[in-house]
C-alpha cells in the first residue's frame, strides 16, 4: 500500500550536484512535482534533505562478527582469509555465526538504515529474508556476482572455494545488469595482476563492478575506464586489512569518468557504517563534499544501474534522509552520525526518525517502537525491528515506557 501524500517544506534539497530550495512532494511512494492539496505538510526549515544513500558493497550477514586482530597489514585478502580460519573457531565468533541467518542479515540492514542507507548491494548468495516486504533496506535483485578470482576461479578442475564459478556467473549475467566481483584486494604481485587476468578471461566488460581495487595499476584504471567497467571503493576495509587503499589519483580518475561508487564492506573488516565510510573517503582523496555525496547517490545508482534511486528528481523512489542543515549542506552529511540523523524515509513514509516526527508516522499509518540509538531516543517502524534481532546491533536498545532503556 502506498504511503499517503506528504510535502516537506522549508528544507534545502541536495542531489545531483545541486542545492535547491524547494518543497519536496512524496506521492504514492515516489517523488512528485507537486503534492496533493490535502497532503500532510511538514515544516523542515533549518534542515537539508538528501536522497536515500546507496551502499554499493556490503556482506549483510557478517556485521555481527568481530574483526580479526592482527599486528601488521596483510599482503592480500587471500592471506587474510587463511588467517581467519583460526579466528573463526573462537567462542564469540562461533556464537556470532550461529545466530540464524535471517537475523544476521536483518542486523546488517539495520546497520545501514540507521546511517541513512536505504539501498544496499549485498555481495553474497541471495537469502529469502531479503525479499521480506518489511526488510529495512532495499537489496537489488538480479545482480550477478562471483567472490573473487582466487576463490571463484581456482586452477584446474577444482570447484570454487566460495560462491559461483567466476566465468559461468559472468556469462549468466545479462549485459544490462551489474556483475560484481572482488578484485585486486591486495598489494602483492598476484593482486596487481588480477585486472589483466580478469580481462583475459573475457570478464572485464561494461557491466563488471570491481570491488576494492587496491592493487590496480594506472594502466589497469585506464583499461577499466575504456571498458566501461566500474570500481566500488571501500577505503576503511582496505586500510584495516592492507594498510593502504586506492591511490588518490586513481580515485579521481575513476570518479571523473563516472565509474566509482562507495561501499562499507561488513564490520568484519570495514567501517561502522556508510557515514563513517564517507569520512574515511574524504581523508584519502581530493574529492569535495559534493562529490563524495555523489559516490553514495547518483554515482552508485549509475554503477549499479538503479536509475530511479539516488536522486530526488520527480519519478524517483521516495527514499530520503533528513539532517539539520549547517552553513554547508554537504558538510552536514559528512559531519552526521547515526544518532544525529533526523529521519530516514522509504517509499514516501518515515521508517526511522526523532520522536518529534511522531505525527508523520501516524499520518502514514506506521506503527512505531521507541528505541535509543547511541544514547538518543528515536522512533522506528515496528516491522523493521523483529524480536529476534533485538540485542544484535550495538548501540541500539529498546526504550522502556518509564524512559529507561534496556537491551536484550
N, C-alpha and C positions, 0 to 999 in steps of 0.2 A: 504494500500500500504506500503511495507517495505521501511525503510529508506535506502538511498544509503550507500555503504560501507565507513567506517571511521576507521582509525588506530590512536590510541592515543599513542604517542611516548614520551619516556623520563621520564614518571611518575613511581612512585612506586605503586604497586598493593597490597592492603591489604584485604585479605579474607582467610577464612578457617584456621585462626590461623597462617598465614604466611605472610611475606612481600616479594614480588617478584619484581625484576627489569626486566621488560619485556614489550614489546608493548602489547596493548590491541586492538584486532581487533573486530569490530562490523559489522556484515554482516547479512542482511535480518532480522534485529531487534534482533539478538542474538549474544552472544559472540562466536567468531570463533577462530580456531587455527592460521590461517593466514589470512591476508587481501588480497583483490584483488590488483594486481599491480597498477591499476588505482584509488585505494581508496583515498579519501580525508585524508590527514595526518595533525595531529595537534601536535605541539611540546609542551609537558607538563612538560618539565624539571622544577624541583622545586615544583612539585605537587604530591599529593597522590590520588589514585582513590579507592573508596570503592564501594561495591555493593549497589544498591538502598536499603535504610533502610526499615525495616518492622516494622510497629507499630501494635503490637498484640492486642490492645484494644482501641477503641475509640467509642464515640457516635457522629457521624459526625454532626448531626443536632443541637447539643446543644452547639457548641463552641461560639456562639454569645450571650449566656445567662450569665449574670453576676453572680458570686458566691453568696451564702447565707452568710451574715455576722453572726458571732457567737463569743461568748466570751470564750467558753470552748469546749473541744472535745466532740463529740457525742459518745455514747456507741456503736452505730451501724449505718449502712446505713439506716436501717428502721426508726430509730429515726430521722435521717436527713431528710428522705422523709416526715415524718409527719410535721417537722418544715418547710419544703419547701412549704407546702400548702399555708401558708400565704404569703410567699415571692413571689410566682408566680402571686399574684394579684397586685403587684406593677406596676406602669405605664410603667417603662422602660422594665421590664420583659415581660409584656403583649405585648409591641411593638416588642420585640425581637422574641417572639414565633409567632407573627402574620406575620412575614416575610415568604413568600411562602417556602414550604419545599424544593423544588429543589434548591433554592438559599442558604438555610441554609446548606444543605448537601454539596453544592459546596464550601461554605466558609470553612467547615471542611476539605475538600480535599485540599484547598489552604494552610490552616494552616500546613498540613503535607508536601505538596510539597515544600514549602519554606524552610523547615528544612531537606530536602533530603529524606523524606519518600515517596517511590513510591508505596508501598503496605500497605493497612490498613484493619484490621479486624474490621468490623462495627457491633456493638452489639445492633442491633435494627432491626425492620422489613426492608426488602429489598425494597428500593424505585426505581422506574423505571429510575430515573436520574443517578443512579449508573452504568447503562448499556450504557450510552451515550459514544460513542467511543472517544469523546473529554474530558471526565471527567478526571480531573488532576491526579488521582491516580487509581490504580487497587484495587477493592474491591472484594475479592474472593467470588465466588458463591458456593452454596452447603454446607455452614456451618450451622449445626444445632444449635439452641440456645433456652434457656429459660432465664428469667431475674434472678431469684433467688428462693431459697426455700420459702422465705416469701411472694413473690409476684406471684410466679408461681405454688406453691403447697399449697394453703390455706387448712385449716382444713375443714372437712365436704364436702358438695356438692357445695360450693360456687365456682364461676368461678375464674380464676386467676385475680389478680388485674391489671396485666400488662403482655403482652407477651403470648406466647402459654403455655398450661399446661405442667408442667415440665416433668412428666413421659412420656406423649404422644410424646412430642417433642424429647426426648431421644430415644424412641423406633423407631421413624420415621427417625432418622439419621443413614445412613449406617455406619457400623463399621469402614470403612476406611476413614470417614470424621470426622472432629472435631465437637464436641458438646460443646458449650460454655455456662457457667453459672457463675454469681456472687456467691461467696461462702465465708463464714466466714469473711464477711466485717464488723468486729466489735471486741470489746474487752470484751463483756459481755458473760454470760453463754450460751445464745442462739447461739451466733456466734461460740463459742468454740465447740458446739455440732453439728454444721451443717455437718461437714465431715462425722461423723458417721451416721447421718440421711440420707445423700445422698447415702451412701453405703448400708444402709438398704433398700432403695428404688430400689436398683439394678442399680443405675446410676453412680457409681464410676467405670467407665470402662476405657479401654486403650485409648479411643477417647475423654474422658472427659477433658475439658480445664477449669480450675477453676480460676476465676479472683479475685484478691485481696488476700485472704487467711491470713489476719492479725490474725485471731483467731485460726489458725491451731496450734495444739499441736505437740510436737516432734513425738508422736505416729501417728498422722494424716499424717505428712510428710512421714514417713516410709510406711504408708499404700498407699499413693499416688504413691510413687516410685514403690512399689510392684505391684500395679495395672497397671502401665504404663501410668497413667494419667499425667497431667502437670498443671503448675500454670503460670498465667500471672501476673507479679508483676507491680503494679502502685504506687510506693512509694510516689510521690508528692501528689496524691489524698488521700492516706492513712493518711499522715501527716496532710493534711488540714482538713479532716473530723474527724479523730480518734486520732490525736496527736501522733501516732506511726505507724510503718509499720512492715513487717515481720522481725523476728529476723535474724541477720546476719548469724548465724549458719544454720538456715533453708534455707536461700538463697544459702549458699554454698552447702548444701546437694542436693538441687534441681538442682542447676547448674551442679554439678559434675555428677549427674545422667542423664543429658541431658533433664531435664523436666522443664525448666524455659525459659520464654520469657519476654520481657518488653513492657509495654503499657503506654499510656499517660492518658487514660480516656479522657473526654472532659474538656474544660476550666471551665465548671461549677464547677468542683471540683479539676481538675488536673493542670498539668504544662502547660506552654505556648505552648511547642512543644516537640518533641522527643529529640532534642538536650539538652534542659533544663532537661528533664527526666533522661537522661544519667548521668548528673552531680549530680542529687539527688541520683540516684542509687549508684554512686561512694561513696558519703558521708555516705551511710548507708549500706555498705557491705565491704567485703575484696576482691572483685573481681578486677582483674587487668584491665588496659585499654584494653588489647587484649580480655579478657574475656567479658568485657562489650560490645565490638563490636559484639561478638557472640550472645548476647541477642537480638540484633536488626537485625541480618542477619541469619546465619546458625541455631542458636538455635530457633529463631522464625519460620523459614521455617520448621524445624523439628516438632515443636509443632503444627503448622497449616497445616502441610502436603503439603507444597508448594515446591516440590523438585527442581524446576527449577528457584527458586528465592533465594536471599540472598547470592549469590556466583558469582564469575567471571570466573568460570571454563567453558571450551568450551561447547556449547549447552545451557547454561543458558540464560534466558531472558536478553536482553541488557539494563538493568537498572543500572545506577551507579551515584555516587556523587563524584564531584571533589573539592578538597580543596588544598590550598597551604600547602606544607609539612614543618614541623619543624624537629628538630632533631629526634623526636619520632613520626612516622606517626599516631600511635594510640592516642597520646596526641593531635594531630591536630584535631581529631574528637571531643575529649572531651572539647577542647577549642573553638570549632566552634560555631558561631552564624549564624542565617539565613542570615544576611547581608554579612557575610564573605564566604558563600558558593559560590564557583566559577561557578559551573554548576551542573544541575540535568538533567539526561538523562533517557528517557523512550523509550523502544523498539528501541534502537540504535540511537535516534535522540534527540538533546537538546530540553528541554521544558522550562527551566529557566536557565539563565546564565548572567555573566557580559557582558557589551557591547563589549568587545574585542573579543568575540566569534561570532560576527555577521556573519562572513563568513561561519561558521559552520551551522548556521540556514539557510542561503541562499543555501548552498550545499544540505541540506536536504529538501529544498522547504517549510520551515516552516515560515509562515508569523508571524511577531512579533509585539508586543506592547511595548513601552518604559514605564517602571514603576520605582518607587522608593520604596525600601524596607528598612525601618528603616533608612532612610536618604541616602541610597546608590543606585545609578542607576543600573537597571537590564533590561534585555530583557526577555520577556515571550512569549510563543506561544499564538498568539491572540485567538485561540479557547479555551484556558484554562482560559480566563478571560471574560466571557459574561457580557453584560452591567448590568444585574440585580444583579450581585454580587459586582460590584464596590461600594466601601464605606463600605462594611461589615467587611472586615478584617483589624483590627487595624495595623497601620504601613505600609500599602500598599496603594500607591496612583498612579494615572496615571500621567505621565510626559507631560507637555505641550511642544510644539515644540520650544518655546523660553527658554527651560530648566528650567522653573519654574514649580513646581508640584502643584497639587491640588487634593483634594478628592471630593467625591460626597456626 
